[in-house]
Amino acid sequence: MSRRSVPEPADGKLLTVAELAAWFDVTEQTIRAWTKDEAMALPHGRFGRHIRFDREEVQEWVDARWTH
């Protein structure tokens, strides 16, 4: 299986819920649900009401789930 790469964030730092949802081709609501689902364990950080994702951590998460 080929490696699926997480896109570069627009600001070069952290991915937004919208950016990650677009890449996974799911709704923003799904991404938010994955952040709350212990079984999914999608790595994220909360800054007030905002959820952000470190590109490298998400890439490791993707690699652990879909490249084996």
N, C-alpha and C positions, 0 to 999 in steps of 0.2 A: 504494500500500500504506500502511496506517495505521501510525503510529509505535508501537512496542511499548515500554512504559516499565518499567524495572526497579523493583520494589517498594521502599518505604522499609524499611530494616533495623529490627528490633524495638527495638534499643537506640539507634537514631538515628545510628549511626556506621558500622560495617562489617557486611556481610552474611556469614553463615556458609554453609558448604557445604550444610547442610540447607535454609536459606532460598532459596538460589539453585537448588537441585535442585527444590524445590517449584514455584518460579516457572517454570522451564523444563519442568516435568513430565517429569523424567528422574531416574534414581537418583543418590544421592550418589556412588556409584562412578564414574558417567559424568562428573560434575563434576570429581572428582579426576583422572580420565584426561585431561580437557581441559586441566587445569593442567600436565600433563606433555607434551602433544602440541604440538610446535613449530608445526605447521600451524594449529592452533586459536588458539594464543597468547592464551588467556583470561587477562586481567590479574588478578593476585592477589599476596598477600603471605603469607609464612609466619612464624608466631610460635611457635617451638618446633615442636610437632607439629600445630599448628592452622593452617588455611588460612582467610584472610579476603579479602573482596572489597570494594573501594571502589565504592559505587553509581555514581558519576559515570563512573568508568573502564569499568565493565561496560556502562553505557548507551552510551558511545561505541563500545565493541566491538560491541554489538548493532546500533547504527545503521549501522556500517560494513559489516556483513554482510547485514542483512535489510531495509534500507530503500532499496536501490538497484535 
